[in-house]
């Protein structure tokens, strides 16, 4: 096996190959043959998927200076080393399905990077230097242990696809709405309770997936004309325990949805999404309110928190 590996690398060096496939080789260490002498100066794409690598060599950039794509999917790498920042031509880095706990700040030096895949690791945070990746188009950090997103992520002005499924996010930073090129955002399987009201305001954002966030009970109005995945969101309301609000005029009585009672009493904390729901409800029933007297009647009977929402 070792002799076959050496032969493969030697042929790639002699024939100045641009692609080298070393997948499924049961490698525990980075092959020394790759780092021998001047390395592989012409190599642009290195595939080392499904091995048992635990680290990367410090002189990787020196020996493979023209590397454009590096695929290290399904290894046992724990730390993305500082040396990764010297691969200045790197455009695609796949470290999915490793044992990553730390991504070094030097990753922000990969100014040509377009695709970064870090899914299925053990990351609890990402360095703010991720925001320095101005050319980044794809970021997949799903199935980790993230509590928050990188604080400068909104500076990735070329970001189009952001996947953060199956983490531990409680909220989405409002500055995420500032990403001008974002077209697809997936945050399924987190712990989100609300979304920024501005989310979806950008015309570029067309696909939003927030499935299986059980605490999420509403969506910003800007998302209503987008492709949305939101199954498994919101806890079901027990109607038997809810006294429905209503307003009447003469012989007409209109009952408001049960959600109004659940989120509209003066003792409840009104989240931004819930405020949006109340405003939407006001416009829905506005056609039923014939004349100012009936509107005054409704506002008089409604809880103070509802009045504040509908009259501001």
C-alpha positions as CSV (number, residue, x, y, z in Angstrom):
1,X,0.0,0.0,0.0
2,X,2.8,2.4,0.9
3,X,4.7,1.7,-2.3
4,X,1.5,2.2,-4.3
5,X,1.0,5.5,-2.6
6,X,4.5,6.7,-3.3
7,X,4.2,5.7,-6.9
8,X,0.9,7.6,-7.3
9,X,2.5,10.8,-5.9
10,X,5.7,10.4,-7.9
11,X,3.8,10.1,-11.1
12,X,1.7,13.2,-10.2
13,X,5.0,15.1,-9.6
14,X,6.7,14.0,-12.8
15,X,3.7,14.6,-15.0
16,X,2.8,17.8,-13.2
17,X,-0.8,16.7,-12.4
18,X,-3.3,19.3,-11.3
19,X,-5.5,16.8,-9.5
20,X,-4.5,14.1,-7.0
21,X,-6.9,11.6,-5.5
22,X,-5.9,10.0,-2.2
23,X,-9.3,9.0,-0.9
24,X,-9.9,5.8,1.1
25,X,-6.2,5.2,1.7
26,X,-6.4,4.7,5.5
27,X,-3.9,7.4,6.0
28,X,-3.1,8.4,9.6
29,X,-0.5,11.0,8.6
30,X,-0.1,13.4,5.8
31,X,2.1,11.6,3.2
32,X,5.7,12.7,3.4
33,X,6.1,12.1,-0.3
34,X,3.7,15.0,-0.9
35,X,6.1,17.3,1.1
36,X,9.3,16.0,-0.3
37,X,11.8,18.4,-2.0
38,X,9.7,21.1,-3.7
39,X,6.4,19.4,-3.2
40,X,3.9,19.4,-6.0
41,X,4.1,22.9,-7.3
42,X,1.5,22.4,-10.1
43,X,-1.2,20.6,-7.9
44,X,-4.5,22.5,-7.7
45,X,-6.9,20.0,-6.3
46,X,-6.1,17.5,-3.5
47,X,-8.7,14.9,-2.5
48,X,-8.1,13.1,0.8
49,X,-11.6,12.1,1.9
50,X,-12.3,9.2,4.3
51,X,-8.9,8.7,5.8
52,X,-7.8,9.0,9.5
53,X,-5.8,12.2,9.4
54,X,-5.6,14.1,12.7
55,X,-3.7,17.2,11.6
56,X,-2.2,19.1,8.7
57,X,1.5,19.9,8.1
58,X,2.8,23.4,8.9
59,X,4.6,23.7,5.5
60,X,1.5,22.7,3.5
61,X,1.4,26.1,1.7
62,X,5.1,26.0,0.9
63,X,4.9,22.5,-0.7
64,X,1.5,23.0,-2.4
65,X,1.5,26.7,-3.2
66,X,-1.0,26.6,-6.0
67,X,-3.7,24.6,-4.2
68,X,-7.2,25.8,-5.2
69,X,-9.4,23.0,-3.7
70,X,-8.7,20.9,-0.6
71,X,-11.1,18.1,0.3
72,X,-10.6,16.5,3.8
73,X,-14.1,15.2,4.4
74,X,-14.4,12.4,6.9
75,X,-11.1,12.4,8.8
76,X,-10.3,12.9,12.5
77,X,-8.9,16.4,12.4
78,X,-9.4,18.3,15.7
79,X,-7.9,21.7,14.9
80,X,-7.7,23.8,11.8
81,X,-4.0,24.9,12.1
82,X,-2.6,28.4,11.5
83,X,-0.8,27.1,8.4
84,X,-4.1,26.9,6.5
85,X,-4.0,30.7,6.3
86,X,-1.0,30.6,3.9
87,X,-2.9,28.8,1.2
88,X,-3.7,32.2,-0.5
89,X,-5.1,30.7,-3.7
90,X,-7.5,28.3,-1.9
91,X,-11.1,28.6,-3.1
92,X,-12.7,25.5,-1.7
93,X,-12.1,23.9,1.7
94,X,-14.1,20.9,2.9
95,X,-13.5,19.8,6.5
96,X,-17.0,18.2,7.0
97,X,-17.3,15.1,9.2
98,X,-14.2,15.6,11.3
99,X,-13.7,16.2,15.0
100,X,-13.1,19.9,14.8
101,X,-13.3,21.8,18.0
102,X,-11.3,24.9,16.9
103,X,-11.0,26.9,13.7
104,X,-8.0,29.2,13.9
105,X,-8.4,33.0,13.3
106,X,-5.9,32.6,10.4
107,X,-8.7,31.2,8.3
108,X,-9.6,34.9,7.6
109,X,-6.5,35.2,5.5
110,X,-8.0,32.9,2.8
111,X,-9.1,35.9,0.8
112,X,-9.9,33.8,-2.3
113,X,-12.0,31.3,-0.4
114,X,-15.5,30.8,-2.0
115,X,-16.8,27.5,-0.4
116,X,-16.2,26.6,3.3
117,X,-17.8,23.4,4.6
118,X,-17.5,22.6,8.3
119,X,-20.6,20.5,8.9
120,X,-20.7,17.6,11.3
121,X,-18.0,18.7,13.7
122,X,-17.9,19.8,17.4
123,X,-17.5,23.5,17.0
124,X,-19.0,25.8,19.7
125,X,-17.9,29.0,18.0
126,X,-16.3,30.4,14.9
127,X,-13.7,33.2,14.9
128,X,-14.9,36.6,13.9
129,X,-12.2,36.6,11.2
130,X,-14.6,34.6,9.1
131,X,-16.1,38.0,8.3
132,X,-12.9,38.8,6.3
133,X,-13.7,36.2,3.7
134,X,-15.1,38.7,1.1
135,X,-15.3,36.1,-1.7
136,X,-17.1,33.5,0.4
137,X,-20.3,32.2,-1.4
138,X,-21.1,29.0,0.5
139,X,-20.8,28.4,4.3
140,X,-22.1,25.1,5.7
141,X,-21.7,24.9,9.5
142,X,-24.6,22.5,10.2
143,X,-24.6,19.9,12.9
144,X,-22.2,21.5,15.3
145,X,-22.7,23.0,18.8
146,X,-22.9,26.7,17.9
147,X,-24.7,29.0,20.3
148,X,-24.1,32.1,18.1
149,X,-23.0,33.0,14.6
150,X,-19.7,34.8,13.9
151,X,-20.1,38.4,14.9
152,X,-18.7,39.7,11.6
153,X,-20.5,37.3,9.4
154,X,-22.5,40.2,7.8
155,X,-19.3,41.4,6.2
156,X,-19.2,38.4,3.9
157,X,-20.7,40.4,1.1
158,X,-20.6,37.6,-1.5
159,X,-22.3,35.0,0.8
160,X,-25.1,33.3,-1.1
161,X,-25.8,30.0,0.8
162,X,-25.7,29.8,4.6
163,X,-26.6,26.5,6.3
164,X,-26.7,26.4,10.1
165,X,-29.0,23.4,10.6
166,X,-28.9,21.4,13.9
167,X,-27.0,23.7,16.1
168,X,-28.0,25.4,19.4
169,X,-28.9,28.9,18.1
170,X,-31.4,30.9,20.2
171,X,-31.6,33.9,18.0
172,X,-30.5,35.3,14.6
173,X,-28.4,38.5,14.7
174,X,-30.2,41.3,13.0
175,X,-27.1,42.3,11.1
176,X,-27.5,39.0,9.2
177,X,-30.3,40.8,7.2
178,X,-27.6,43.0,5.8
179,X,-26.1,40.3,3.6
180,X,-26.7,41.6,0.1
181,X,-26.1,38.4,-1.8
182,X,-27.7,35.8,0.5
183,X,-30.3,33.8,-1.5
184,X,-30.7,30.7,0.7
185,X,-30.7,30.5,4.5
186,X,-31.3,27.3,6.4
187,X,-31.5,27.2,10.2
188,X,-33.6,24.1,10.8
189,X,-33.4,22.2,14.0
190,X,-32.2,25.0,16.3
191,X,-33.8,26.7,19.4
192,X,-35.0,29.9,17.7
193,X,-37.8,31.8,19.4
194,X,-38.0,34.7,17.0
195,X,-36.5,36.0,13.8
196,X,-35.5,39.6,13.0
197,X,-38.3,41.6,11.5
198,X,-36.1,42.7,8.6
199,X,-35.3,39.1,7.6
200,X,-36.4,38.6,4.0
201,X,-36.4,42.2,3.1
202,X,-33.6,41.7,0.6
203,X,-34.9,40.6,-2.8
204,X,-32.0,38.2,-3.2
205,X,-33.2,36.0,-0.3
206,X,-35.7,33.6,-1.8
207,X,-35.3,30.4,0.3
208,X,-35.6,30.2,4.1
209,X,-35.8,27.0,6.1
210,X,-36.5,27.1,9.8
211,X,-38.1,23.7,10.3
212,X,-38.2,22.1,13.7
213,X,-37.6,25.2,15.8
214,X,-40.3,24.4,18.3
215,X,-40.2,27.8,20.1
216,X,-40.7,29.7,16.9
217,X,-44.3,30.9,16.6
218,X,-44.3,33.3,13.7
219,X,-42.5,34.7,10.7
220,X,-41.6,38.3,9.5
221,X,-44.0,39.6,6.9
222,X,-41.1,39.9,4.4
223,X,-40.9,36.1,4.2
224,X,-44.5,35.6,3.1
225,X,-43.6,35.7,-0.6
226,X,-40.5,33.5,-0.2
227,X,-40.1,29.7,-0.4
228,X,-40.3,28.8,3.3
229,X,-39.8,25.6,5.3
230,X,-41.3,25.9,8.8
231,X,-42.8,22.5,9.7
232,X,-42.4,21.5,13.3
233,X,-42.4,25.1,14.5
234,X,-44.4,26.5,17.4
235,X,-46.0,24.7,20.3
236,X,-49.7,23.8,19.8
237,X,-52.2,26.0,21.7
238,X,-54.6,24.2,24.0
239,X,-57.9,25.8,22.9
240,X,-59.7,24.4,25.9
241,X,-57.5,26.6,28.2
242,X,-58.0,29.8,26.2
243,X,-60.7,32.3,26.6
244,X,-61.2,33.8,23.1
245,X,-61.3,37.6,22.8
246,X,-64.1,39.1,20.7
247,X,-65.7,42.4,19.9
248,X,-69.4,43.0,19.1
249,X,-71.6,45.6,17.4
250,X,-75.3,45.1,17.4
251,X,-76.0,41.5,16.5
252,X,-72.5,40.8,15.1
253,X,-69.8,39.2,17.2
254,X,-66.3,38.5,15.8
255,X,-64.0,36.2,17.7
256,X,-60.2,36.8,17.4
257,X,-57.9,33.8,16.9
258,X,-56.7,32.0,20.0
259,X,-53.2,33.2,19.4
260,X,-54.3,36.7,20.3
261,X,-55.0,35.6,23.9
262,X,-51.8,33.7,24.1
263,X,-49.6,36.6,23.1
264,X,-51.7,39.7,23.6
265,X,-52.4,40.0,27.3
266,X,-50.9,42.8,29.3
267,X,-48.9,40.2,31.4
268,X,-47.3,38.5,28.4
269,X,-43.9,39.5,27.0
270,X,-44.5,40.5,23.4
271,X,-41.7,39.4,21.1
272,X,-41.0,41.1,17.8
273,X,-42.7,38.3,15.8
274,X,-45.7,38.5,18.0
275,X,-46.0,42.2,17.5
276,X,-45.9,41.5,13.8
277,X,-48.7,39.0,14.2
278,X,-50.9,41.5,16.0
279,X,-50.3,44.2,13.3
280,X,-51.2,41.6,10.6
281,X,-54.3,40.7,12.5
282,X,-55.4,44.3,12.6
283,X,-55.2,44.7,8.9
284,X,-57.0,41.4,8.4
285,X,-60.0,42.5,10.4
286,X,-60.0,46.1,9.4
287,X,-62.5,45.4,6.6
288,X,-65.0,44.2,9.2
289,X,-64.8,47.4,11.3
290,X,-67.5,49.6,9.8
291,X,-67.0,53.1,11.1
292,X,-65.0,54.7,13.9
293,X,-67.4,53.8,16.7
294,X,-66.8,50.0,16.2
295,X,-63.1,50.5,16.2
296,X,-63.3,52.5,19.4
297,X,-65.4,49.7,20.9
298,X,-62.8,47.1,20.1
299,X,-59.9,49.1,21.3
300,X,-61.7,49.9,24.5
301,X,-62.4,46.2,25.2
302,X,-59.0,44.9,24.2
303,X,-56.1,44.5,26.7
304,X,-53.7,47.4,27.0
305,X,-50.8,45.6,25.2
306,X,-53.1,45.0,22.2
307,X,-54.1,48.7,22.1
308,X,-50.5,49.8,22.2
309,X,-49.6,47.6,19.3
310,X,-52.6,48.5,17.1
311,X,-52.4,52.3,17.6
312,X,-48.7,52.8,17.3
